[in-house]
Amino acid sequence: MLTVACIWPAAPFTESLVRKALESLNIPVQILTSIPDALPKFPLVQWSSYDEIEHEFSRNDSILQSSYIIRKSLIRKHFLSRCIFSYCTKHPESVLKTAWPRTYEIEISFADELDELFADELWELGEELGDTQKWWILKPGMADRGNGIRIFNDRATLVKILEEFEDESATDDEEDEEQEPNTAVIISQLRHFVIQEYILNPLLIDPREVPIGPDTTKPDILQGHKFHLRAYCVASGALTLYLFNRVLALFSSVPYSSPNPQDKILDLAPHLTNTSLQTNRGEEGVRLLNELIDCHILSTGSEQQTILTAEDVSDILRQIEVVLAETFKAALENPINFQAIPNAFELFGVDFLVVKDSKDIENESKIEVKLLEINAEPAIELTGPRLAWILEDLFADIGKVCVEPFFVKQSTSVQAGAISSNDSDWPVGETRRNLVKCIETEVRRLA
């Protein structure tokens, strides 16, 4: 029997998915609702929230856990930026050279520190800000769910944004609970930020072309909305990486319009696609990528209206596979901030922006993906009930690929051998179940 600690106090939906996945395994399972006080003498799987896992147990090869202990170079934006920069310096041919937006990192506690930064490590950015045709996006290195994101195109606006974050610390306790959600952050508490070149040519589609209920219909006039892709990937051991091939498209709440420097207050609604900022919309802005096939591409600058084809979607998925593989290779080359251990696995939510490359002369319709960020313990509950079935499939696949083989290795019974799936011959690039294998390497093995 396999013993599993399943503890998700802040994520009941995730816990239900884990329990359902365990029920689908071909092995008997005993579920614990608390971690044993002492190191158990039996094989144990800790499929739980990061904070609930007893990470000291990872020293025992007979205990599997659902998170790596150290993975900052993936999930912290400023660490990810450094990791990719270092990797591209060593591997200038890497696809990350173009798939990762140009990024600067800053460490700052107060807005008045900017002058010193612009005279030193941000000198190049200061020169760039002289070109007001370019726009930049500020992201806190350790915040999530869209908090602290701002868009600007000059130095004065950046200073103003950071000053507003300073003021937030003084007024935070006085906020009325009934006010609109506040996405400001407290600069002195976060300190680490990244500044990325804002991509002005996103692929635009009207999600209403894909009605999601009996009360919704296709509009007569289409309006282009910005969207990003949420791809789920599973890292297992040290290290095999799988991409779940059912990718979500998450849309902005209002049609896209390029940022206008004449606007005194820039409306972020056309630019931010994070579902955490649109909880009042429910599932209205969530689609499967495959559902967008045959939708009209409404990107600005298109000389003629085209549609998103099945070939386009296949190409997007192929690019995501390549970018994910390179990103995890980059992380593996930074073992201080990402330590892959053989008795762990982890689910990540990875965000990509789809852009239409207007500079490609040979192929005017070329579509590219840009890596935005990687999230640990992604907010899967915001997917909505309509598409909950893909999450059930995802967690069932994790159980089959990560958990069941662990039980087989730990067991010498005939029954365990009988249920073992023959995935030893699974080549990189091949899809089995709903997972595409992107990487298979070995930087560390079980004793």
Secondary structure, 3 states (H helix, E strand, C coil): CEEEECCCCCCHHHHHHHHHHHHCCCCCEEEECCCCCCCCCCCEEECCCHHHCCHHHHHCCCEEECCCCCEHHHHCHHHHHHHHHHHHHHCCCCCHHHHCCCEEEEECCCHHHHHHHHCCCCHHHHHHCCCCCCCEEEEECCCCCCCCCEEECCHHHHHHHHHHHHHHHHHHHHCCCCCCCCCCCCHHHHCEEEEEECCCCECEECHHHCCCCCCCCCCCCCCCEEEEEEEEEEEECCCEEEEECCCEEEECCCCCCCCCCCCCCCCCCCCCCCHHHCHHHCCCCEEEHHHHCCCEECCCCCCCCEECCHHHHHHHHHHHHHHHHHHHHHHHCCCCCECCCCCEEEEEEEEEEEEECCCCCCCCCCEEEEEEEEEECCCHHHHCHHHHHHHHHHHHHHHHHHHHHHHHHHCCCHHHHHHCCCCCCCCCCCEECCEEEEEECCCCCCC
